[in-house]
Each structure stands twice: as structure tokens, then as C-alpha cells.
């Protein structure tokens, strides 16, 4: 095996056997219900509420900064 191919591989990638096992035995996550969004409907709803709250806070911060900039320009 040349040094070039070893250098392009990530340190934790593993060898041929690990790649084969991951591809063929692990399978895609799409087939598992709730694998990405959480285990339950309550967890998904809590995540959505948290995301909405974070967006609201960020929007308020932007508005405050914009108001401060506008007040600084006027004076």
C-alpha cells in the first residue's frame, strides 16, 4: 500500500473490514422511526419549542442591536 492512500484516509476511518461491516451490517438510519428527531413525540415537540425560543431570542437581539445602531446614527 502506498503512503499516498494512507495519508488521504481519516485517522478513525478503519480498514476494509470496518467499512464493509458499517455499510452492510449497520444499515441506514432512515429505517428507524425517530432516529434523528428523538425517541418520542414529546421530545420532538420540546425540541421544536426550544428551537422557536432560540430563534425568538436571536431575533430580539438583532432588533436591539439595530435600534442601538440607529440611535447612534441619529445623535
Phi and psi in degrees as a GROMACS rama.xvg file:
@    title "Ramachandran Plot"
@    xaxis  label "Phi"
@    yaxis  label "Psi"
@TYPE xy
-81.8398  162.731  UNK-2
-71.5714  -26.3905  UNK-3
-62.6103  -45.2164  UNK-4
-69.6242  -31.5392  UNK-5
-71.0813  -31.9954  UNK-6
-74.609  -27.1208  UNK-7
-81.6502  -15.2402  UNK-8
-83.748  140.506  UNK-9
-68.1341  151.081  UNK-10
-58.8372  -38.3717  UNK-11
-96.2563  14.6538  UNK-12
-69.846  -36.613  UNK-13
89.2753  -178.772  UNK-14
-97.9342  -166.018  UNK-15
-60.9798  -41.1513  UNK-16
-63.4306  -43.6419  UNK-17
-66.2299  -39.7534  UNK-18
-62.8638  -43.8659  UNK-19
-63.3611  -45.6009  UNK-20
-62.0348  -42.6159  UNK-21
-65.0236  -43.4694  UNK-22
-66.792  -43.4014  UNK-23
-97.173  -26.9306  UNK-24
-100.136  -35.0654  UNK-25
-74.2309  -45.0203  UNK-26
76.5047  170.019  UNK-27
-74.4806  150.155  UNK-28
-77.7596  -15.0506  UNK-29
-63.0493  -27.9668  UNK-30
-75.8663  -10.3277  UNK-31
-98.0873  121.457  UNK-32
-67.8473  128.314  UNK-33
76.2362  15.2511  UNK-34
-67.2566  -34.6464  UNK-35
-94.0253  -41.108  UNK-36
-92.6143  -5.42397  UNK-37
123.376  164.894  UNK-38
-79.593  -21.923  UNK-39
-139.402  166.472  UNK-40
-65.533  -35.3188  UNK-41
-63.4493  -40.0853  UNK-42
-65.6211  -40.033  UNK-43
-64.2645  -43.053  UNK-44
-65.4027  -39.7718  UNK-45
-63.4747  -39.5239  UNK-46
-64.3002  -42.5386  UNK-47
-64.3832  -42.09  UNK-48
-63.6221  -42.6735  UNK-49
-62.2419  -43.8799  UNK-50
-62.7695  -42.7981  UNK-51
-63.0993  -40.5289  UNK-52
-65.055  -40.9846  UNK-53
-64.3256  -41.3754  UNK-54
-64.1989  -41.8506  UNK-55
-61.4093  -46.0769  UNK-56
-60.9932  -44.7512  UNK-57
-62.6326  -41.7571  UNK-58
-62.6246  -42.9398  UNK-59
-62.5923  -40.8544  UNK-60
-63.4729  -42.27  UNK-61
-61.8657  -43.1931  UNK-62
-63.693  -39.9825  UNK-63
-64.9156  -42.9806  UNK-64
-63.6034  -42.121  UNK-65
-63.5859  -42.2861  UNK-66
-64.6041  -40.2719  UNK-67
-65.2282  -41.3496  UNK-68
-63.3217  -44.2995  UNK-69
-64.7551  -38.9399  UNK-70
-66.1609  -37.0566  UNK-71
-68.3019  -33.4144  UNK-72
-71.2709  -35.8075  UNK-73
-72.6255  -31.3217  UNK-74
